Amino acid sequence: MRRRGSHYRTEVGGGRALLALPAALKALLAQASAWAISILLLGLEVIPPQAWVLVLVQCALAALAAFTLRSEPWWIPIHLGFAPALLLARGLAIAPGWYLAAFAALVAIYWTSFRTRVPLYLSNRATVSAVAELITPADGMKILDIGSGTGSLLIPLARMRPDCNFRGIEAAPAPYLVSRIRSRGLHNIRFDRGDFFDHPWGGYDLVYAFLSPIPMQAVWDKARREMSPGHILVSNSFPVPGRKPDMVIEVGDARGTRLFVYNQQSTEKQEN
């Protein structure tokens, strides 16, 4: 009985370890296992020796593996389309250099998204207007955008409020470069490249985030440690888990954007 219990605990522990893998490793495991099983089925003559049959079986198995590993839902269509895309690309006789160029472009745009699971989101004009209403008439307000992308929020705000100071932090090189080019001539805005968790947030009146659900607890913890009472954290679309926002703003755009506003003053009162 002791040995069976130990074996069970080992299986459970191994299963948890697989579920805890980074998203990129889960994707690699799903693809590799699906190809291995598909080739095995082909060798056993369970499926006919036709390229499209092999590809369809592989992509179905990869999607099933991703579901079993509890990957994010958007990985499912990626697994369903990956092998068919490879087969189609092979028939197009595309020069290898184009694949390298496409890969380099994706890396420049998304950079460490596979690790942070924070894709590139761009704030629209309606969101800019909603955030502008949160900026008080007082001169000299300081606004920080963590994960500023191409500057889609800060650049129009900097034009609207030349009396305020704006700063954006972006990790991916391509969006960062675009934001620097687009902001030329604006003297009240600055963009830096790097990890926004490595930069201090103290002294900013408003910190804006349009990230993903994954880092929101860490964002909240840093905001609570570093932001001053009365200053606010604004999260586009993704609320802080387990924390009731002080205000929810319905932007009214086509995608149904909601801004979750957290006031550090009310946070202190709740904790006391």
C-alpha positions in Angstrom: 0.0 0.0 0.0 2.8 2.4 0.8 4.5 1.8 -2.5 1.2 2.4 -4.4 0.6 5.6 -2.5 4.1 6.8 -3.3 3.6 5.9 -7.0 0.3 7.9 -7.0 2.0 10.9 -5.4 4.8 10.7 -8.0 2.2 10.7 -10.8 0.3 13.6 -9.3 3.5 15.6 -8.8 4.6 15.0 -12.4 1.2 16.1 -13.7 1.4 19.3 -11.7 4.9 19.9 -13.0 3.7 19.6 -16.6 0.8 22.1 -15.9 3.3 24.5 -14.4 5.6 24.6 -17.5 6.0 27.9 -19.3 3.7 28.5 -22.2 6.5 28.0 -24.8 7.5 24.7 -23.4 3.9 23.5 -23.3 3.6 24.4 -26.9 6.8 22.6 -27.8 5.7 19.5 -25.8 2.3 19.5 -27.5 3.8 19.7 -31.0 6.5 17.1 -30.4 4.2 14.6 -28.8 1.6 15.1 -31.5 4.2 14.5 -34.3 5.5 11.4 -32.5 2.1 9.8 -32.1 1.1 10.7 -35.7 4.3 9.2 -37.2 3.7 6.1 -35.0 0.1 5.8 -36.3 1.5 6.2 -39.8 4.1 3.4 -39.3 1.4 1.1 -37.9 -0.7 1.8 -40.9 -3.6 3.1 -38.8 -3.8 6.2 -41.0 -3.2 6.2 -44.8 0.2 7.5 -46.1 -1.1 10.9 -47.3 0.4 14.2 -46.3 -2.8 16.0 -45.5 -4.1 13.1 -43.4 -0.9 13.0 -41.4 -1.1 16.8 -40.9 -4.8 16.8 -39.8 -4.2 14.1 -37.3 -1.1 15.9 -36.0 -2.8 19.2 -35.5 -5.8 17.6 -33.8 -3.5 15.8 -31.4 -1.5 18.9 -30.7 -4.6 20.9 -29.9 -5.8 18.1 -27.6 -2.4 18.0 -25.9 -2.5 21.8 -25.4 -6.0 21.5 -23.9 -4.8 18.8 -21.6 -1.8 20.9 -20.5 -4.3 23.7 -19.8 -2.6 26.1 -22.2 -4.2 29.5 -22.7 -7.3 29.2 -25.1 -5.6 31.1 -27.9 -3.0 28.3 -28.2 -5.6 25.9 -29.6 -6.1 27.6 -33.0 -2.3 28.1 -33.2 -1.8 24.3 -32.8 -4.7 23.6 -35.3 -3.1 25.8 -37.9 0.6 25.3 -37.4 1.1 22.0 -39.3 -1.3 22.9 -42.2 0.6 26.2 -42.5 3.9 24.3 -42.8 2.5 22.1 -45.5 1.1 25.0 -47.5 4.4 27.0 -47.1 6.3 24.0 -48.4 4.2 24.0 -51.6 4.8 27.7 -52.2 8.6 27.3 -52.6 9.4 30.3 -50.5 13.1 31.2 -50.2 14.4 30.3 -46.7 15.5 33.9 -46.2 11.9 35.0 -46.0 11.3 32.6 -43.1 14.2 34.1 -41.2 13.0 37.6 -41.9 9.5 36.8 -40.7 10.9 35.2 -37.5 13.2 38.2 -36.9 10.2 40.6 -37.3 8.1 38.6 -34.9 10.9 38.6 -32.3 11.3 42.3 -32.7 7.6 42.9 -32.2 6.7 40.4 -29.5 10.2 39.9 -27.9 9.6 38.1 -24.6 5.8 37.6 -24.9 6.2 33.8 -24.9 7.7 34.2 -21.3 5.7 37.1 -19.9 2.5 36.1 -21.7 1.8 39.8 -22.3 1.0 40.4 -26.0 1.1 43.7 -27.8 -2.1 45.6 -27.2 -2.7 49.1 -28.6 -5.0 51.6 -26.9 -7.6 53.2 -29.1 -8.7 56.8 -29.3 -11.8 56.2 -27.1 -9.5 54.9 -24.4 -7.2 57.9 -24.8 -10.2 60.2 -24.2 -11.3 58.2 -21.1 -7.8 58.3 -19.6 -7.5 62.1 -20.4 -10.6 62.7 -18.1 -8.7 61.1 -15.2 -5.9 63.6 -15.5 -6.7 66.5 -13.2 -6.4 70.1 -14.4 -3.3 70.6 -12.1 -0.1 71.3 -14.0 2.8 69.0 -13.8 1.1 65.6 -13.4 3.3 62.6 -14.2 1.8 59.7 -16.1 3.5 56.3 -16.6 2.5 53.7 -19.2 3.9 50.3 -18.4 4.1 48.3 -21.6 3.7 51.4 -23.7 3.9 49.7 -27.1 4.0 52.1 -30.0 2.9 55.1 -27.8 -0.7 54.8 -28.9 -1.9 56.2 -25.5 0.9 58.5 -24.4 1.6 60.4 -27.6 -2.0 61.8 -28.1 -2.2 62.5 -24.4 1.1 64.4 -24.5 -0.3 66.5 -27.4 -3.5 67.2 -25.4 -1.7 68.0 -22.2 1.6 69.8 -22.8 1.6 70.8 -19.1 2.0 67.2 -18.0 4.9 64.8 -18.2 4.6 61.3 -19.8 6.8 58.3 -19.7 6.5 54.9 -21.4 8.4 51.7 -20.8 8.4 49.0 -23.5 10.5 45.8 -23.7 10.1 44.9 -27.4 12.5 46.7 -29.6 10.2 47.3 -32.6 7.3 49.0 -30.8 9.8 50.9 -28.7 11.5 52.2 -31.9 8.2 53.2 -33.4 7.2 55.1 -30.3 10.5 57.0 -30.3 10.0 58.0 -33.9 6.4 59.0 -33.5 7.1 61.1 -30.4 9.8 63.3 -32.1 9.2 66.9 -31.4 7.2 66.3 -28.2 9.2 67.6 -25.2 7.0 66.4 -22.5 7.2 62.6 -23.3 10.0 60.0 -22.9 10.1 56.4 -23.8 12.5 53.9 -22.3 13.2 50.3 -23.3 13.3 47.6 -20.6 11.3 45.7 -18.0 8.8 47.9 -16.3 9.1 46.0 -13.1 12.8 47.1 -12.9 11.8 50.8 -13.0 10.5 52.7 -10.0 6.9 53.8 -10.1 7.0 56.2 -7.1 6.3 59.8 -7.9 3.8 59.1 -10.8 0.3 60.4 -10.3 -1.2 57.8 -12.7 0.2 54.4 -13.8 -1.6 52.9 -16.8 -1.4 49.2 -17.8 -2.8 47.3 -20.8 -1.2 43.9 -20.3 -2.9 40.6 -19.6 -4.4 38.8 -16.6 -1.1 37.0 -15.9 1.0 39.8 -14.4 -1.8 41.8 -12.7 -1.1 40.5 -9.1 2.5 41.5 -9.5 1.6 44.9 -10.9 -0.7 45.5 -8.0 1.9 44.4 -5.4 4.5 46.9 -6.9 1.9 49.7 -7.2 1.0 49.2 -3.5 4.6 49.2 -2.4 5.8 52.2 -4.5 2.9 54.5 -5.4 2.0 57.4 -3.1 -1.4 57.8 -1.4 -3.9 59.5 -3.7 -2.2 58.3 -6.9 -4.1 55.8 -9.1 -3.5 52.7 -11.1 -5.5 52.2 -14.2 -5.8 48.8 -15.9 -7.3 48.4 -19.3 -9.5 45.3 -19.5 -7.8 43.2 -16.8 -8.7 43.7 -13.2 -6.5 43.0 -10.2 -7.5 39.6 -8.9 -9.3 39.7 -5.6 -9.3 43.5 -5.4 -12.4 45.6 -5.9 -11.7 48.7 -8.2 -12.7 52.1 -6.9 -14.2 52.9 -10.3 -15.0 51.0 -13.5 -15.1 53.2 -16.6 -17.1 51.9 -19.7 -15.2 53.4 -22.6 -18.0 52.8 -25.0 -15.9 51.6 -28.0 -16.6 48.7 -30.3 -14.6 46.2 -28.3 -16.3 47.0 -25.0 -13.2 48.3 -23.3 -13.4 48.8 -19.5 -10.9 50.7 -17.4 -10.4 49.5 -13.8 -9.3 52.3 -11.5 -7.6 51.7 -8.2 -6.9 54.6 -5.8 -4.0 54.1 -3.5 -5.6 56.2 -0.8 -8.6 53.9 -0.6 -6.3 50.9 -0.6 -4.7 52.1 2.6 -8.1 52.6 4.2 -9.2 49.0 3.2 -6.0 47.5 4.7 -6.2 49.5 7.9 
